[in-house]
Amino acid sequence: MTPTRSAARTAGRTDGGGRRAIVTGAARGIGLGLATRLVEEGYDTTLVDVDRCVESAAAALDASFAVIDLTAADASTRLNALVDAEPCWLLVNNAGIFDKTPLLEIDLAEWDRVQAVNARSMVATMQAVVPSMVGAGGGRVVNMASMAAKVGTPGEAAYAASKAAVVALSRIAATEFGGHGITVNSVCPGYVLTDMGADTRDDEQVAGWVSMSPLGRLANADDIASLVIYLASDGASYITGQALNVTGGMCTN
Ligand SMILES: NC(=O)c1ccc[n+]([C@@H]2O[C@H](COP(=O)([O-])OP(=O)(O)OC[C@H]3O[C@@H](n4cnc5c(N)ncnc54)[C@H](O)[C@@H]3O)[C@@H](O)[C@H]2O)c1
Protein backbone atom coordinates (compact mmCIF):
# COMPACT_ATOMS: atom_id res chain seq x y z
CA MET A 1 0.00 0.00 0.00
CA THR A 2 1.31 3.46 -0.84
CA PRO A 3 1.47 5.66 2.28
CA THR A 4 -0.32 9.00 2.04
CA ARG A 5 1.75 12.14 2.41
CA SER A 6 0.22 12.92 5.78
CA ALA A 7 0.97 9.37 7.00
CA ALA A 8 4.55 9.76 5.78
CA ARG A 9 4.79 13.06 7.63
CA THR A 10 3.61 11.48 10.84
CA ALA A 11 6.17 8.70 10.48
CA GLY A 12 9.06 11.13 9.81
CA ARG A 13 9.05 13.77 12.52
CA THR A 14 9.52 17.19 10.98
CA ASP A 15 9.91 19.38 14.05
CA GLY A 16 8.59 22.65 12.57
CA GLY A 17 7.00 23.64 15.88
CA GLY A 18 7.44 27.40 15.53
CA ARG A 19 11.08 27.22 14.50
CA ARG A 20 12.19 30.08 12.26
CA ALA A 21 12.87 29.37 8.57
CA ILE A 22 14.11 31.74 5.86
CA VAL A 23 13.72 30.77 2.20
CA THR A 24 15.26 32.84 -0.59
CA GLY A 25 13.83 32.90 -4.10
CA ALA A 26 10.44 32.19 -2.55
CA ALA A 27 8.20 34.36 -4.75
CA ARG A 28 7.49 31.46 -7.11
CA GLY A 29 8.56 28.00 -8.27
CA ILE A 30 10.44 25.61 -5.98
CA GLY A 31 10.97 28.28 -3.30
CA LEU A 32 7.27 29.08 -3.05
CA GLY A 33 6.37 25.38 -2.98
CA LEU A 34 8.89 24.85 -0.20
CA ALA A 35 7.72 27.89 1.79
CA THR A 36 4.15 26.58 1.53
CA ARG A 37 5.19 23.20 2.95
CA LEU A 38 7.25 24.81 5.72
CA VAL A 39 4.24 26.89 6.82
CA GLU A 40 2.11 23.72 6.79
CA GLU A 41 4.74 22.02 8.94
CA GLY A 42 4.57 24.79 11.53
CA TYR A 43 7.72 26.77 10.69
CA ASP A 44 7.65 30.51 11.27
CA THR A 45 8.64 31.21 7.67
CA THR A 46 10.07 34.32 5.99
CA LEU A 47 10.00 34.50 2.20
CA VAL A 48 12.83 36.52 0.58
CA ASP A 49 12.97 37.52 -3.07
CA VAL A 50 14.02 40.34 -5.38
CA ASP A 51 10.57 40.11 -7.01
CA ARG A 52 7.92 42.24 -5.26
CA CYS A 53 5.41 39.41 -5.91
CA VAL A 54 6.89 37.88 -2.77
CA GLU A 55 4.61 40.18 -0.76
CA SER A 56 1.38 38.64 -2.10
CA ALA A 57 2.90 35.15 -1.98
CA ALA A 58 3.71 35.62 1.71
CA ALA A 59 0.31 37.16 2.44
CA ALA A 60 -1.41 34.09 0.98
CA LEU A 61 0.57 31.93 3.41
CA ASP A 62 0.17 34.31 6.36
CA ALA A 63 3.98 34.44 6.44
CA SER A 64 6.48 37.30 6.60
CA PHE A 65 8.57 38.51 3.67
CA ALA A 66 11.46 40.74 2.62
CA VAL A 67 12.20 42.16 -0.82
CA ILE A 68 15.98 41.86 -1.15
CA ASP A 69 18.28 41.62 -4.16
CA LEU A 70 20.75 39.05 -2.89
CA THR A 71 23.50 40.45 -5.13
CA ALA A 72 23.16 43.99 -3.76
CA ALA A 73 25.86 45.45 -1.52
CA ASP A 74 23.42 45.77 1.40
CA ALA A 75 21.99 42.23 1.12
CA SER A 76 23.93 40.87 4.08
CA THR A 77 22.97 43.78 6.35
CA ARG A 78 19.29 43.52 5.40
CA LEU A 79 19.25 39.75 5.94
CA ASN A 80 21.00 40.18 9.27
CA ALA A 81 18.19 42.51 10.37
CA LEU A 82 15.74 39.64 9.79
CA VAL A 83 17.37 37.57 12.53
CA ASP A 84 17.90 40.43 14.97
CA ALA A 85 14.84 39.66 17.04
CA GLU A 86 14.59 35.90 16.53
CA PRO A 87 17.34 33.46 15.49
CA CYS A 88 16.88 31.31 12.43
CA TRP A 89 16.82 27.49 12.60
CA LEU A 90 16.63 26.83 8.86
CA LEU A 91 18.16 28.87 6.04
CA VAL A 92 17.32 27.68 2.53
CA ASN A 93 19.39 29.40 -0.14
CA ASN A 94 17.14 28.69 -3.10
CA ALA A 95 17.26 31.85 -5.26
CA GLY A 96 18.83 31.28 -8.64
CA ILE A 97 18.88 32.17 -12.31
CA PHE A 98 19.43 30.01 -15.37
CA ASP A 99 21.60 30.66 -18.38
CA LYS A 100 21.82 28.64 -21.56
CA THR A 101 24.55 29.91 -23.87
CA PRO A 102 27.21 28.01 -25.81
CA LEU A 103 30.55 28.32 -24.01
CA LEU A 104 32.29 30.25 -26.78
CA GLU A 105 29.49 32.84 -26.83
CA ILE A 106 29.15 33.53 -23.11
CA ASP A 107 29.27 37.21 -22.27
CA LEU A 108 31.65 37.49 -19.32
CA ALA A 109 29.42 40.00 -17.53
CA GLU A 110 26.56 37.49 -17.75
CA TRP A 111 28.91 34.77 -16.45
CA ASP A 112 29.65 36.99 -13.43
CA ARG A 113 25.92 37.66 -12.88
CA VAL A 114 25.11 33.94 -12.84
CA GLN A 115 27.90 33.23 -10.34
CA ALA A 116 26.84 36.23 -8.20
CA VAL A 117 23.18 35.20 -7.94
CA ASN A 118 23.64 31.45 -7.73
CA ALA A 119 26.77 31.10 -5.60
CA ARG A 120 28.15 34.37 -4.17
CA SER A 121 24.75 35.32 -2.72
CA MET A 122 24.94 32.25 -0.48
CA VAL A 123 28.11 33.58 1.12
CA ALA A 124 26.26 36.81 1.95
CA THR A 125 23.22 35.00 3.36
CA MET A 126 25.30 32.60 5.45
CA GLN A 127 27.40 35.50 6.82
CA ALA A 128 24.17 37.27 7.76
CA VAL A 129 22.20 34.39 9.24
CA VAL A 130 24.58 31.68 10.53
CA PRO A 131 25.86 33.78 13.50
CA SER A 132 22.29 33.69 14.89
CA MET A 133 22.37 29.87 14.61
CA VAL A 134 25.74 29.79 16.40
CA GLY A 135 24.26 31.93 19.17
CA ALA A 136 21.24 29.63 19.44
CA GLY A 137 23.38 26.48 19.55
CA GLY A 138 22.45 24.94 16.20
CA GLY A 139 20.64 25.15 12.91
CA ARG A 140 20.34 23.93 9.34
CA VAL A 141 21.51 25.36 6.03
CA VAL A 142 20.26 23.91 2.76
CA ASN A 143 21.74 25.30 -0.45
CA MET A 144 19.95 24.68 -3.75
CA ALA A 145 22.41 23.28 -6.26
CA SER A 146 21.33 21.23 -9.30
CA MET A 147 21.89 18.01 -11.17
CA ALA A 148 23.83 20.36 -13.50
CA ALA A 149 26.63 20.36 -10.91
CA LYS A 150 27.19 16.68 -11.66
CA VAL A 151 25.97 16.05 -15.24
CA GLY A 152 27.22 17.92 -18.31
CA THR A 153 24.69 19.42 -20.72
CA PRO A 154 25.69 21.68 -23.65
CA GLY A 155 25.01 25.38 -23.10
CA GLU A 156 24.95 25.18 -19.30
CA ALA A 157 28.57 26.15 -18.56
CA ALA A 158 27.83 29.25 -16.47
CA TYR A 159 24.89 27.65 -14.67
CA ALA A 160 26.65 24.32 -14.05
CA ALA A 161 29.83 26.03 -12.80
CA SER A 162 27.76 28.10 -10.36
CA LYS A 163 26.00 24.99 -9.06
CA ALA A 164 29.28 23.07 -8.70
CA ALA A 165 30.44 26.06 -6.64
CA VAL A 166 27.34 25.67 -4.45
CA VAL A 167 28.21 22.01 -3.81
CA ALA A 168 31.82 22.88 -2.87
CA LEU A 169 30.79 25.89 -0.77
CA SER A 170 28.30 23.76 1.15
CA ARG A 171 30.91 21.08 1.82
CA ILE A 172 33.33 23.65 3.28
CA ALA A 173 30.57 25.37 5.27
CA ALA A 174 29.69 21.99 6.79
CA THR A 175 33.26 21.63 8.06
CA GLU A 176 33.32 25.16 9.50
CA PHE A 177 29.88 25.17 11.16
CA GLY A 178 29.64 21.54 12.32
CA GLY A 179 31.20 22.31 15.70
CA HIS A 180 28.27 24.64 16.40
CA GLY A 181 25.65 21.98 15.76
CA ILE A 182 24.85 23.38 12.32
CA THR A 183 24.48 21.05 9.34
CA VAL A 184 24.98 22.26 5.76
CA ASN A 185 23.89 20.28 2.72
CA SER A 186 23.23 21.01 -0.91
CA VAL A 187 20.25 19.64 -2.80
CA CYS A 188 20.54 18.73 -6.47
CA PRO A 189 17.12 18.71 -8.15
CA GLY A 190 16.64 17.17 -11.56
CA TYR A 191 14.20 18.86 -13.92
CA VAL A 192 11.28 20.79 -12.39
CA LEU A 193 8.83 22.51 -14.74
CA THR A 194 8.92 26.03 -13.30
CA ASP A 195 9.34 29.42 -14.99
CA MET A 196 13.09 28.83 -14.88
CA GLY A 197 14.33 27.92 -18.37
CA ALA A 198 10.80 28.07 -19.82
CA ASP A 199 12.00 30.27 -22.68
CA THR A 200 14.70 27.80 -23.76
CA ARG A 201 12.80 24.49 -23.66
CA ASP A 202 10.40 22.76 -26.04
CA ASP A 203 8.15 19.68 -25.79
CA GLU A 204 10.74 17.43 -27.41
CA GLN A 205 13.40 18.37 -24.84
CA VAL A 206 10.97 17.84 -21.98
CA ALA A 207 10.09 14.37 -23.34
CA GLY A 208 13.82 13.64 -23.57
CA TRP A 209 14.33 14.55 -19.91
CA VAL A 210 11.29 12.48 -18.85
CA SER A 211 12.73 9.44 -20.65
CA MET A 212 15.93 9.76 -18.62
CA SER A 213 14.12 9.06 -15.35
CA PRO A 214 13.35 5.44 -14.45
CA LEU A 215 10.24 6.88 -12.78
CA GLY A 216 9.07 8.32 -16.10
CA ARG A 217 8.29 11.83 -14.89
CA LEU A 218 9.90 15.14 -14.03
CA ALA A 219 10.14 16.41 -10.47
CA ASN A 220 7.69 18.80 -8.88
CA ALA A 221 8.36 21.40 -6.19
CA ASP A 222 6.91 19.10 -3.54
CA ASP A 223 9.52 16.42 -4.33
CA ILE A 224 12.26 18.93 -3.52
CA ALA A 225 10.43 20.36 -0.49
CA SER A 226 10.10 16.89 1.06
CA LEU A 227 13.87 16.46 1.16
CA VAL A 228 14.47 19.94 2.56
CA ILE A 229 11.90 19.37 5.29
CA TYR A 230 13.61 16.13 6.20
CA LEU A 231 17.02 17.83 6.30
CA ALA A 232 15.53 20.45 8.66
CA SER A 233 14.17 17.80 11.01
CA ASP A 234 15.81 16.47 14.17
CA GLY A 235 16.09 13.08 12.47
CA ALA A 236 18.60 14.48 9.96
CA SER A 237 21.05 15.78 12.57
CA TYR A 238 23.90 13.50 11.40
CA ILE A 239 23.66 14.37 7.69
CA THR A 240 26.03 17.14 6.66
CA GLY A 241 28.36 18.08 3.80
CA GLN A 242 26.29 16.08 1.30
CA ALA A 243 25.09 16.93 -2.21
CA LEU A 244 21.78 15.04 -2.31
CA ASN A 245 20.06 14.22 -5.60
CA VAL A 246 16.30 14.54 -6.17
CA THR A 247 16.45 13.60 -9.83
CA GLY A 248 14.09 10.65 -10.17
CA GLY A 249 17.15 8.52 -10.86
CA MET A 250 18.39 10.64 -13.79
CA CYS A 251 21.64 11.21 -11.95
CA THR A 252 23.10 8.64 -9.57
CA ASN A 253 26.54 10.06 -8.74
N1 LIG B 1 13.58 24.23 -12.18
C1 LIG B 1 14.51 23.30 -12.27
O1 LIG B 1 14.44 22.39 -13.11
C2 LIG B 1 15.69 23.31 -11.33
C3 LIG B 1 16.57 22.22 -11.38
C4 LIG B 1 17.67 22.21 -10.54
C5 LIG B 1 17.89 23.25 -9.67
N2 LIG B 1 17.03 24.31 -9.65
C6 LIG B 1 17.33 25.40 -8.72
O2 LIG B 1 16.26 25.58 -7.82
C7 LIG B 1 16.17 26.96 -7.45
C8 LIG B 1 14.77 27.47 -7.70
O3 LIG B 1 14.49 27.30 -9.09
P1 LIG B 1 13.05 27.54 -9.74
O4 LIG B 1 12.92 26.55 -10.84
O5 LIG B 1 12.01 27.64 -8.70
O6 LIG B 1 13.30 28.98 -10.43
P2 LIG B 1 12.36 30.25 -10.59
O7 LIG B 1 12.99 31.06 -11.66
O8 LIG B 1 10.93 29.86 -10.75
O9 LIG B 1 12.51 30.99 -9.17
C9 LIG B 1 13.73 31.58 -8.78
C10 LIG B 1 13.42 32.70 -7.80
O10 LIG B 1 14.68 33.31 -7.43
C11 LIG B 1 14.48 34.72 -7.40
N3 LIG B 1 15.73 35.45 -7.59
C12 LIG B 1 16.49 35.50 -8.71
N4 LIG B 1 17.50 36.34 -8.55
C13 LIG B 1 17.40 36.85 -7.29
C14 LIG B 1 18.16 37.78 -6.53
N5 LIG B 1 19.23 38.42 -7.06
N6 LIG B 1 17.78 38.06 -5.28
C15 LIG B 1 16.68 37.45 -4.74
N7 LIG B 1 15.92 36.57 -5.41
C16 LIG B 1 16.28 36.28 -6.67
C17 LIG B 1 13.50 34.98 -8.55
O11 LIG B 1 12.87 36.25 -8.44
C18 LIG B 1 12.55 33.80 -8.43
O12 LIG B 1 11.45 34.09 -7.60
C19 LIG B 1 17.26 27.69 -8.24
O13 LIG B 1 18.42 27.84 -7.46
C20 LIG B 1 17.51 26.73 -9.39
O14 LIG B 1 18.80 26.89 -9.95
C21 LIG B 1 15.93 24.36 -10.45
The ligand as a Gaussian input file, in Angstrom:
#p B3LYP/6-31G(d) Opt

LIG

0 1
 N       13.579000      24.228000     -12.178000
 C       14.507000      23.297000     -12.267000
 O       14.443000      22.387000     -13.106000
 C       15.694000      23.311000     -11.333000
 C       16.570000      22.217000     -11.377000
 C       17.673000      22.205000     -10.537000
 C       17.886000      23.252000      -9.669000
 N       17.026000      24.308000      -9.646000
 C       17.333000      25.398000      -8.716000
 O       16.258000      25.582000      -7.820000
 C       16.174000      26.957000      -7.446000
 C       14.768000      27.475000      -7.701000
 O       14.490000      27.298000      -9.091000
 P       13.049000      27.544000      -9.743000
 O       12.921000      26.553000     -10.836000
 O       12.010000      27.640000      -8.700000
 O       13.300000      28.976000     -10.430000
 P       12.357000      30.246000     -10.590000
 O       12.993000      31.062000     -11.663000
 O       10.932000      29.859000     -10.751000
 O       12.508000      30.985000      -9.174000
 C       13.727000      31.577000      -8.782000
 C       13.419000      32.697000      -7.802000
 O       14.678000      33.310000      -7.432000
 C       14.475000      34.719000      -7.396000
 N       15.731000      35.450000      -7.590000
 C       16.488000      35.498000      -8.712000
 N       17.504000      36.340000      -8.547000
 C       17.402000      36.852000      -7.291000
 C       18.164000      37.783000      -6.532000
 N       19.228000      38.418000      -7.062000
 N       17.780000      38.063000      -5.277000
 C       16.683000      37.452000      -4.740000
 N       15.921000      36.571000      -5.407000
 C       16.278000      36.278000      -6.673000
 C       13.496000      34.975000      -8.547000
 O       12.871000      36.248000      -8.442000
 C       12.548000      33.798000      -8.430000
 O       11.446000      34.091000      -7.597000
 C       17.256000      27.686000      -8.243000
 O       18.421000      27.837000      -7.460000
 C       17.511000      26.732000      -9.392000
 O       18.798000      26.889000      -9.953000
 C       15.931000      24.361000     -10.451000

